[in-house]
Amino acid sequence: MPGLPELALHRAVSASLDGTPWTSHLWPNGDQCDLWVTHEDNDEPRFMADFKDYTWPNHLVSKLDMDGGDRGGAEYLVVPDHRREQVDQLNAVCRRHGMKAAMTATDYLEMVVKHVKGGQA
């Protein structure tokens, strides 16, 4: 069902941030992107991510090329863990369009937790 992977990632990020001054936001600004994180002292979005689940990565590459990257300004393109084999190809197109990286949902969660809990965000 559309939206369930984004909801699952949001819930995982939220649970990992529990007890910190950080908050995960699902579909902020009317679905500008799928997820971002903010600090209670600063509402600047961090780790802006768009979740994509395409069977054929070439279709997503074509869309990103046509749009010049992510239209909502996402820094990270996140794919389901079972699409891990797509990450290298998608990472190349993301960087070509000024995005930071493509990664799996688990890698995204680990990156956010590492930076937030490590004080590097």
N, C-alpha and C positions, 0 to 999 in steps of 0.2 A: 504494500500500500504506500502511495506517495506520502512523504512526510515522516514515516515511522523511523527511518534511519537517522534523520536529523534530530528527532525527538530523543531517540536512544543516546545519541552522542551528547546532546544537551544535558540529559539526565546524568550521564557518566561524568561530564565535566563539572556539573553542579555539585554532585556528591563528592568529588575530589577536592573541590574548593570550599566545602563546608568548614566553617570555623576560621576562614581567612577573610580579609577585607575585599575579596574578589567575588564578582557575580557573573554568571554565564547568562547570556541573553539569546533566546531563540527567535528567529525571524524578526530582528530589530528593524525599526524604521519601515514597517510595511514590507518585510521580506527583501530589504536591500541586499542582504546576504543571509546565510542560514544561521550563523552563530558568531558572536563575538563576546569578549570578556571585558569588564570594566572594574576599576578599583573604586572603592567608596569615596576616596578623596579626589578622584578625577574621572569624569565620565567619558573620557576619550576612549573610543573602541580599540581594543588590542586583539590580536590573533583573529582577525576577520577571516571567516572561512565560508566557502560554498561547498556543499556536499553534492557529489555527482555519482550516479550509479548507471553507467552505460555499459551494455554488453560489448559493444564494439568501440574501442577507444578512438578509432579514426573518426567516428562521427563527432565525438567530443572535441577532438583536435580541430576538426573543420569548424565547429561552432566557435571555439575560442579564437581561432584565426579570423573568422568572419567578424566577430565582435571586438577584436583587438584586446582580448583578455576577458576578465569577468566584468560584466556591465555594472555590477553592484559595488565594485571596488574591493572585492575579497583579495586578501594577501595569499591565502592558502586554498588550494583545491584539495578536498578530502574525498577519498573513495572508500568504499567498504573494504574491510580486511580481505575478503575473498577476491578482490580485484587487485591485489598487491602487484601482480605482474604488469599492470598498466602504469605504475608510478613513474618509472624511468621515462617512458614516452611522454607522459603528461607533464612531468617536471620540466622537460626541455621546452615544451610549448608555453608553459607558465612563465618561465624565466624570459623567454623571447618577448613576452607581453608585460614584463615588469612585475609579475607576481613573485613572491618569495619562494614557494615550493608547492609541489603536489606530494601528498602522503596518505597513508591509510588512516582510518579513524583511530586506531590504537596509537599510532605514531603521533597524531595530532594531540590526543589526550595526554600522552607522556610528555610531549614538548611543552604544553601549557602548564602542566603540573610542575615540571622541572623549573621553568622560568618563574612561575608565581611563587612556589614554595622555596625556591633558591634565591629569591629576591632580585632576580635578574630582569624582571619585566618592566 
